[in-house]
Amino acid sequence: MKTILALLGVFALIILFPLIGVLAGAFVGWVVGLFFEETVMGFFARAGFDTAGYAMWQLGAALGFVSAFFANRTSQIEND
């Protein structure tokens, strides 16, 4: 029974960490967009990304989702 609960806990964390990353990224993107929207959008445009039609909170949410996966993998690599 403990094994099943542990597996359910692990699966819940696998689902929750990316969702938390999305929410945190959206909030931080919104706050950064209040002050530096032109700078950030200009950077992405020069890097070759088409950011027309996207708000800063949307870019933050996307980056938060992607970084949730990289953060987990990076911490595993460092511990090995």
MMTF fields as JSON, N, C-alpha, C and O atoms, coordinates in Angstrom:
{
  "mmtfVersion": "1.0.0",
  "mmtfProducer": "UNKNOWN",
  "numBonds": 319,
  "numAtoms": 320,
  "numGroups": 80,
  "numChains": 1,
  "numModels": 1,
  "chainsPerModel": [1],
  "groupsPerChain": [80],
  "chainIdList": ["A"],
  "bondAtomList": [4, 2, 8, 6, 12, 10, 16, 14, 20, 18, 24, 22, 28, 26, 32, 30, 36, 34, 40, 38, 44, 42, 48, 46, 52, 50, 56, 54, 60, 58, 64, 62, 68, 66, 72, 70, 76, 74, 80, 78, 84, 82, 88, 86, 92, 90, 96, 94, 100, 98, 104, 102, 108, 106, 112, 110, 116, 114, 120, 118, 124, 122, 128, 126, 132, 130, 136, 134, 140, 138, 144, 142, 148, 146, 152, 150, 156, 154, 160, 158, 164, 162, 168, 166, 172, 170, 176, 174, 180, 178, 184, 182, 188, 186, 192, 190, 196, 194, 200, 198, 204, 202, 208, 206, 212, 210, 216, 214, 220, 218, 224, 222, 228, 226, 232, 230, 236, 234, 240, 238, 244, 242, 248, 246, 252, 250, 256, 254, 260, 258, 264, 262, 268, 266, 272, 270, 276, 274, 280, 278, 284, 282, 288, 286, 292, 290, 296, 294, 300, 298, 304, 302, 308, 306, 312, 310, 316, 314],
  "bondOrderList": [1, 1, 1, 1, 1, 1, 1, 1, 1, 1, 1, 1, 1, 1, 1, 1, 1, 1, 1, 1, 1, 1, 1, 1, 1, 1, 1, 1, 1, 1, 1, 1, 1, 1, 1, 1, 1, 1, 1, 1, 1, 1, 1, 1, 1, 1, 1, 1, 1, 1, 1, 1, 1, 1, 1, 1, 1, 1, 1, 1, 1, 1, 1, 1, 1, 1, 1, 1, 1, 1, 1, 1, 1, 1, 1, 1, 1, 1, 1],
  "groupList": [{"groupName": "MET", "atomNameList": ["N", "CA", "C", "O"], "elementList": ["N", "C", "C", "O"], "formalChargeList": [0, 0, 0, 0], "bondAtomList": [1, 0, 2, 1, 3, 2], "bondOrderList": [1, 1, 2], "singleLetterCode": "M", "chemCompType": "L-PEPTIDE LINKING"}, {"groupName": "LYS", "atomNameList": ["N", "CA", "C", "O"], "elementList": ["N", "C", "C", "O"], "formalChargeList": [0, 0, 0, 0], "bondAtomList": [1, 0, 2, 1, 3, 2], "bondOrderList": [1, 1, 2], "singleLetterCode": "K", "chemCompType": "L-PEPTIDE LINKING"}, {"groupName": "THR", "atomNameList": ["N", "CA", "C", "O"], "elementList": ["N", "C", "C", "O"], "formalChargeList": [0, 0, 0, 0], "bondAtomList": [1, 0, 2, 1, 3, 2], "bondOrderList": [1, 1, 2], "singleLetterCode": "T", "chemCompType": "L-PEPTIDE LINKING"}, {"groupName": "ILE", "atomNameList": ["N", "CA", "C", "O"], "elementList": ["N", "C", "C", "O"], "formalChargeList": [0, 0, 0, 0], "bondAtomList": [1, 0, 2, 1, 3, 2], "bondOrderList": [1, 1, 2], "singleLetterCode": "I", "chemCompType": "L-PEPTIDE LINKING"}, {"groupName": "LEU", "atomNameList": ["N", "CA", "C", "O"], "elementList": ["N", "C", "C", "O"], "formalChargeList": [0, 0, 0, 0], "bondAtomList": [1, 0, 2, 1, 3, 2], "bondOrderList": [1, 1, 2], "singleLetterCode": "L", "chemCompType": "L-PEPTIDE LINKING"}, {"groupName": "ALA", "atomNameList": ["N", "CA", "C", "O"], "elementList": ["N", "C", "C", "O"], "formalChargeList": [0, 0, 0, 0], "bondAtomList": [1, 0, 2, 1, 3, 2], "bondOrderList": [1, 1, 2], "singleLetterCode": "A", "chemCompType": "L-PEPTIDE LINKING"}, {"groupName": "GLY", "atomNameList": ["N", "CA", "C", "O"], "elementList": ["N", "C", "C", "O"], "formalChargeList": [0, 0, 0, 0], "bondAtomList": [1, 0, 2, 1, 3, 2], "bondOrderList": [1, 1, 2], "singleLetterCode": "G", "chemCompType": "PEPTIDE LINKING"}, {"groupName": "VAL", "atomNameList": ["N", "CA", "C", "O"], "elementList": ["N", "C", "C", "O"], "formalChargeList": [0, 0, 0, 0], "bondAtomList": [1, 0, 2, 1, 3, 2], "bondOrderList": [1, 1, 2], "singleLetterCode": "V", "chemCompType": "L-PEPTIDE LINKING"}, {"groupName": "PHE", "atomNameList": ["N", "CA", "C", "O"], "elementList": ["N", "C", "C", "O"], "formalChargeList": [0, 0, 0, 0], "bondAtomList": [1, 0, 2, 1, 3, 2], "bondOrderList": [1, 1, 2], "singleLetterCode": "F", "chemCompType": "L-PEPTIDE LINKING"}, {"groupName": "PRO", "atomNameList": ["N", "CA", "C", "O"], "elementList": ["N", "C", "C", "O"], "formalChargeList": [0, 0, 0, 0], "bondAtomList": [1, 0, 2, 1, 3, 2], "bondOrderList": [1, 1, 2], "singleLetterCode": "P", "chemCompType": "L-PEPTIDE LINKING"}, {"groupName": "TRP", "atomNameList": ["N", "CA", "C", "O"], "elementList": ["N", "C", "C", "O"], "formalChargeList": [0, 0, 0, 0], "bondAtomList": [1, 0, 2, 1, 3, 2], "bondOrderList": [1, 1, 2], "singleLetterCode": "W", "chemCompType": "L-PEPTIDE LINKING"}, {"groupName": "GLU", "atomNameList": ["N", "CA", "C", "O"], "elementList": ["N", "C", "C", "O"], "formalChargeList": [0, 0, 0, 0], "bondAtomList": [1, 0, 2, 1, 3, 2], "bondOrderList": [1, 1, 2], "singleLetterCode": "E", "chemCompType": "L-PEPTIDE LINKING"}, {"groupName": "ARG", "atomNameList": ["N", "CA", "C", "O"], "elementList": ["N", "C", "C", "O"], "formalChargeList": [0, 0, 0, 0], "bondAtomList": [1, 0, 2, 1, 3, 2], "bondOrderList": [1, 1, 2], "singleLetterCode": "R", "chemCompType": "L-PEPTIDE LINKING"}, {"groupName": "ASP", "atomNameList": ["N", "CA", "C", "O"], "elementList": ["N", "C", "C", "O"], "formalChargeList": [0, 0, 0, 0], "bondAtomList": [1, 0, 2, 1, 3, 2], "bondOrderList": [1, 1, 2], "singleLetterCode": "D", "chemCompType": "L-PEPTIDE LINKING"}, {"groupName": "TYR", "atomNameList": ["N", "CA", "C", "O"], "elementList": ["N", "C", "C", "O"], "formalChargeList": [0, 0, 0, 0], "bondAtomList": [1, 0, 2, 1, 3, 2], "bondOrderList": [1, 1, 2], "singleLetterCode": "Y", "chemCompType": "L-PEPTIDE LINKING"}, {"groupName": "GLN", "atomNameList": ["N", "CA", "C", "O"], "elementList": ["N", "C", "C", "O"], "formalChargeList": [0, 0, 0, 0], "bondAtomList": [1, 0, 2, 1, 3, 2], "bondOrderList": [1, 1, 2], "singleLetterCode": "Q", "chemCompType": "L-PEPTIDE LINKING"}, {"groupName": "SER", "atomNameList": ["N", "CA", "C", "O"], "elementList": ["N", "C", "C", "O"], "formalChargeList": [0, 0, 0, 0], "bondAtomList": [1, 0, 2, 1, 3, 2], "bondOrderList": [1, 1, 2], "singleLetterCode": "S", "chemCompType": "L-PEPTIDE LINKING"}, {"groupName": "ASN", "atomNameList": ["N", "CA", "C", "O"], "elementList": ["N", "C", "C", "O"], "formalChargeList": [0, 0, 0, 0], "bondAtomList": [1, 0, 2, 1, 3, 2], "bondOrderList": [1, 1, 2], "singleLetterCode": "N", "chemCompType": "L-PEPTIDE LINKING"}],
  "groupTypeList": [0, 1, 2, 3, 4, 5, 4, 4, 6, 7, 8, 5, 4, 3, 3, 4, 8, 9, 4, 3, 6, 7, 4, 5, 6, 5, 8, 7, 6, 10, 7, 7, 6, 4, 8, 8, 11, 11, 2, 7, 0, 6, 8, 8, 5, 12, 5, 6, 8, 13, 2, 5, 6, 14, 5, 0, 10, 15, 4, 6, 5, 5, 4, 6, 8, 7, 16, 5, 8, 8, 5, 17, 12, 2, 16, 15, 3, 11, 17, 13],
  "groupIdList": [1, 2, 3, 4, 5, 6, 7, 8, 9, 10, 11, 12, 13, 14, 15, 16, 17, 18, 19, 20, 21, 22, 23, 24, 25, 26, 27, 28, 29, 30, 31, 32, 33, 34, 35, 36, 37, 38, 39, 40, 41, 42, 43, 44, 45, 46, 47, 48, 49, 50, 51, 52, 53, 54, 55, 56, 57, 58, 59, 60, 61, 62, 63, 64, 65, 66, 67, 68, 69, 70, 71, 72, 73, 74, 75, 76, 77, 78, 79, 80],
  "secStructList": [7, 2, 2, 2, 2, 2, 2, 2, 2, 2, 2, 2, 2, 2, 2, 2, 2, 2, 2, 2, 2, 2, 2, 2, 2, 2, 2, 2, 2, 2, 2, 2, 2, 2, 2, 2, 2, 2, 2, 2, 2, 2, 2, 2, 2, 2, 6, 6, 7, 7, 7, 6, 6, 7, 7, 2, 2, 2, 2, 2, 2, 2, 2, 2, 2, 2, 2, 2, 2, 2, 2, 2, 2, 2, 2, 2, 2, 2, 2, 7],
  "xCoordList": [0.818, 0.0, 0.872, 0.549, 1.982, 2.879, 3.488, 3.685, 3.781, 4.365, 3.389, 3.772, 2.142, 1.128, 0.956, 0.862, 0.915, 0.798, 2.029, 1.915, 3.188, 4.414, 4.39, 4.765, 3.956, 3.875, 2.846, 3.085, 1.708, 0.708, 1.253, 0.974, 2.025, 2.649, 3.643, 3.697, 4.431, 5.408, 4.692, 5.091, 3.645, 2.899, 2.224, 2.144, 1.74, 1.132, 2.172, 1.877, 3.374, 4.43, 4.86, 5.159, 4.889, 5.266, 4.259, 4.625, 3.006, 1.978, 1.981, 1.776, 2.209, 2.115, 3.287, 3.087, 4.502, 5.652, 5.542, 5.785, 5.189, 5.01, 3.876, 3.982, 2.793, 1.7, 2.115, 1.747, 2.876, 3.392, 4.352, 4.363, 5.155, 6.056, 5.307, 5.735, 4.184, 3.37, 2.804, 2.873, 2.247, 1.664, 2.72, 2.505, 3.853, 4.926, 5.475, 5.739, 5.647, 6.152, 5.198, 5.628, 3.901, 2.917, 2.939, 2.872, 3.033, 3.072, 4.34, 4.285, 5.469, 6.737, 6.781, 7.274, 6.271, 6.215, 5.36, 5.702, 4.248, 3.379, 4.09, 4.03, 4.765, 5.464, 6.61, 6.785, 7.385, 8.492, 7.95, 8.552, 6.812, 6.204, 5.754, 5.67, 5.462, 5.069, 6.2, 5.956, 7.432, 8.583, 9.469, 10.015, 9.621, 10.614, 10.043, 10.758, 8.788, 8.159, 8.88, 9.148, 9.19, 9.849, 11.231, 11.632, 11.952, 13.294, 13.242, 14.011, 12.353, 12.259, 11.751, 12.299, 10.714, 10.179, 11.213, 11.306, 11.985, 13.052, 14.124, 14.641, 14.46, 15.447, 14.966, 15.708, 13.716, 13.182, 13.102, 13.351, 12.758, 12.681, 14.064, 14.199, 15.086, 16.446, 16.982, 17.845, 16.475, 16.894, 16.185, 16.492, 15.237, 14.584, 13.208, 12.647, 12.656, 11.332, 10.281, 10.463, 9.189, 8.088, 7.182, 6.417, 7.259, 6.489, 5.26, 4.61, 4.925, 3.76, 2.495, 2.296, 1.663, 0.407, 0.485, -0.527, 1.662, 1.812, 2.023, 2.711, 1.427, 1.641, 2.796, 3.186, 3.328, 4.463, 4.092, 4.913, 2.872, 2.49, 2.421, 2.669, 2.081, 2.043, 3.448, 3.678, 4.382, 5.767, 6.328, 7.051, 5.994, 6.443, 5.872, 6.576, 4.607, 3.99, 4.657, 4.897, 4.956, 5.62, 7.024, 7.428, 7.756, 9.106, 9.067, 9.942, 8.072, 7.925, 7.619, 8.114, 6.81, 6.475, 7.715, 7.978, 8.464, 9.673, 10.719, 11.368, 10.886, 11.919, 11.586, 12.492, 10.317, 9.957, 10.568, 10.968, 10.641, 11.232, 12.76, 13.384, 13.361, 14.813, 15.329, 16.406, 14.593, 15.017, 15.085, 16.019, 14.125, 14.135, 15.284, 15.954, 15.518, 16.591, 17.964, 18.874, 18.117, 19.404, 19.753, 20.898, 18.795, 19.073, 19.424, 20.226, 18.853, 19.174, 20.583, 21.3, 20.991, 22.329, 23.384, 24.414, 23.135, 24.115, 24.272, 25.352, 23.213, 23.273, 23.932, 24.335, 24.054, 24.66, 26.158, 26.799],
  "yCoordList": [-1.19, 0.0, 1.269, 2.258, 1.217, 2.377, 2.641, 3.791, 1.564, 1.716, 2.389, 3.254, 1.995, 2.6, 4.079, 4.911, 4.407, 5.814, 6.614, 7.769, 6.006, 6.692, 6.945, 8.027, 5.963, 6.143, 7.211, 8.032, 7.198, 8.24, 9.619, 10.596, 9.701, 10.969, 11.447, 12.635, 10.525, 10.883, 11.357, 12.355, 10.653, 11.07, 12.422, 13.229, 12.67, 13.968, 15.078, 16.154, 14.833, 15.847, 16.08, 17.209, 15.012, 15.156, 16.048, 16.812, 15.956, 16.797, 18.194, 19.175, 18.304, 19.599, 20.532, 21.741, 20.002, 20.879, 21.681, 22.888, 21.073, 21.905, 22.92, 24.034, 22.549, 23.501, 24.67, 25.814, 24.385, 25.461, 26.34, 27.56, 25.715, 26.478, 27.398, 28.527, 26.922, 27.754, 28.945, 30.077, 28.698, 29.798, 30.803, 32.011, 30.311, 31.216, 31.982, 33.181, 31.298, 31.961, 33.024, 34.091, 32.737, 33.72, 34.954, 36.081, 34.744, 35.883, 36.71, 37.937, 36.034, 36.759, 37.451, 38.574, 36.788, 37.419, 38.669, 39.663, 38.624, 39.792, 40.939, 42.088, 40.618, 41.657, 42.248, 43.465, 41.39, 41.882, 42.701, 43.699, 42.282, 43.019, 44.408, 45.289, 44.616, 45.959, 46.963, 48.146, 46.494, 47.398, 47.244, 48.234, 46.024, 45.768, 45.075, 44.322, 45.308, 44.586, 44.831, 43.884, 46.063, 46.372, 45.736, 45.238, 45.751, 45.163, 43.662, 43.131, 42.972, 41.519, 41.123, 40.217, 41.794, 41.479, 41.769, 41.035, 42.835, 43.136, 42.064, 41.701, 41.558, 40.485, 39.238, 38.647, 38.838, 37.649, 37.857, 36.928, 39.066, 39.343, 39.243, 38.705, 39.754, 39.663, 38.245, 37.883, 37.436, 36.037, 35.177, 33.995, 35.771, 35.052, 34.5, 33.736, 34.869, 34.385, 35.414, 36.608, 34.959, 35.849, 35.996, 35.084, 37.113, 37.318, 38.18, 38.592, 38.463, 39.294, 38.564, 37.391, 39.26, 38.69, 37.988, 37.494, 37.936, 37.294, 38.354, 39.352, 38.12, 38.995, 38.442, 37.284, 39.28, 38.846, 37.702, 36.816, 37.7, 36.617, 35.29, 34.237, 35.328, 34.097, 33.559, 32.353, 34.449, 34.015, 33.482, 32.486, 34.147, 33.682, 32.314, 31.467, 32.092, 30.795, 29.703, 28.609, 29.977, 28.986, 28.676, 27.515, 29.712, 29.496, 28.792, 27.978, 29.092, 28.411, 26.934, 26.106, 26.596, 25.199, 24.428, 23.326, 25.007, 24.336, 24.226, 23.188, 25.283, 25.253, 24.279, 23.819, 23.953, 22.968, 21.609, 20.876, 21.274, 19.999, 20.047, 19.085, 21.15, 21.253, 21.33, 20.81, 21.958, 22.062, 20.683, 20.397, 19.838, 18.493, 17.672, 16.961, 17.757, 16.962, 17.459, 16.658, 18.75, 19.297, 18.85, 18.482, 18.875, 18.491, 17.006, 16.621, 16.171, 14.759, 14.536, 13.681, 15.288, 15.126, 15.541, 14.879, 16.628, 17.102, 16.132, 16.033, 15.422, 14.494, 13.175, 12.435, 12.862, 11.586, 11.588, 10.583],
  "zCoordList": [0.0, 0.0, 0.0, -0.658, 0.752, 0.785, -0.584, -0.978, -1.305, -2.638, -3.587, -4.374, -3.51, -4.382, -4.051, -4.954, -2.774, -2.378, -2.792, -3.201, -2.688, -3.118, -4.623, -5.074, -5.397, -6.852, -7.216, -8.101, -6.536, -6.785, -6.429, -7.125, -5.354, -4.989, -6.026, -6.341, -6.559, -7.592, -8.852, -9.452, -9.256, -10.446, -10.232, -11.158, -9.022, -8.721, -8.826, -9.347, -8.342, -8.43, -9.871, -10.261, -10.66, -12.074, -12.786, -13.679, -12.398, -13.007, -12.396, -13.111, -11.096, -10.428, -10.719, -10.838, -10.835, -11.058, -12.357, -12.331, -13.485, -14.679, -14.546, -15.06, -13.86, -13.678, -12.797, -13.062, -11.759, -10.913, -11.716, -11.557, -12.577, -13.436, -14.376, -14.619, -14.91, -15.804, -15.046, -15.525, -13.869, -13.089, -12.657, -12.748, -12.191, -11.778, -12.975, -12.879, -14.098, -15.306, -15.82, -16.26, -15.767, -16.219, -15.324, -15.815, -14.021, -13.098, -13.291, -13.376, -13.357, -13.518, -14.881, -14.992, -15.913, -17.232, -17.229, -17.869, -16.512, -16.407, -15.683, -16.12, -14.569, -13.804, -14.626, -14.668, -15.274, -16.106, -17.265, -17.66, -17.812, -18.919, -18.542, -19.397, -17.266, -16.829, -16.999, -17.235, -16.88, -16.907, -18.143, -18.63, -18.659, -19.701, -20.934, -21.595, -21.254, -22.366, -23.692, -24.431, -23.996, -25.271, -25.346, -26.399, -24.248, -24.225, -24.445, -25.247, -23.752, -23.862, -25.248, -25.876, -25.721, -27.055, -28.143, -29.127, -27.966, -28.92, -28.928, -29.985, -27.749, -27.658, -28.388, -29.172, -28.128, -28.803, -30.311, -31.079, -30.739, -32.175, -32.814, -33.913, -32.139, -32.682, -32.64, -33.44, -31.709, -31.621, -32.666, -32.812, -33.39, -34.474, -34.141, -34.927, -32.999, -32.618, -32.994, -32.756, -33.577, -33.928, -32.711, -32.398, -32.033, -30.8, -31.03, -30.068, -32.288, -32.575, -32.124, -32.439, -31.396, -30.944, -29.602, -29.106, -29.007, -27.704, -26.633, -26.848, -25.5, -24.349, -23.525, -23.675, -22.663, -21.843, -20.912, -20.674, -20.38, -19.481, -20.23, -19.643, -21.539, -22.329, -22.57, -22.484, -22.87, -23.037, -21.725, -21.712, -20.622, -19.316, -18.98, -18.43, -19.303, -19.034, -19.86, -19.35, -21.114, -21.957, -21.442, -21.38, -21.079, -20.55, -19.196, -18.9, -18.379, -17.099, -17.269, -16.505, -18.263, -18.531, -18.977, -18.494, -19.89, -20.39, -19.284, -19.147, -18.499, -17.464, -16.34, -15.645, -16.146, -15.124, -15.448, -14.543, -16.715, -17.096, -17.015, -16.569, -17.439, -17.388, -15.964, -15.674, -15.076, -13.678, -13.037, -12.287, -13.316, -12.749, -13.306, -12.557, -14.58, -15.192, -14.746, -14.533, -14.605, -14.188, -12.774, -12.511, -11.87, -10.5, -10.415, -9.564, -11.264, -11.276, -11.787, -11.268, -12.792, -13.363, -12.335, -12.205, -11.608, -10.619, -9.455, -8.872, -9.115, -7.989, -8.346, -7.448, -9.613, -10.018, -9.915, -10.222]
}
